[in-house]
């Protein structure tokens, strides 16, 4: 149904599809709305460009997840890692 989708066979017989690929296919890579966005070089990274709240970042994550769910029928699991400026 989705030609070109990269898949990785798991030991348990399931397949893994890279979340970054799914997010990019939904058009999110490089997205920016004011102080929040998706990193242009890696679709898995949500960015606070300064002044955004945690609630705004979480809302963006939920919108991204919903668009992936709508297009591919897959729900993404969050793997939150906070990186502060200057680290």
C-alpha angles and dihedrals in degrees: 000000000000110000115207095025109151112230133183120205113231125212090246092060095258124115129233122217116198110251091213090060092049092049092047092050088056089058099250101120108110093009115152132180111177109294097359134064152128116276109256094223099044123030092202092067120087113199135208102203090192134303100026120130127235087247091058091050091048090049090053090050090052092050091050092048092049093051091051090048091050095048102037106016090239126126116212123223116225118240100184119198118167117211116188123212111274096025 
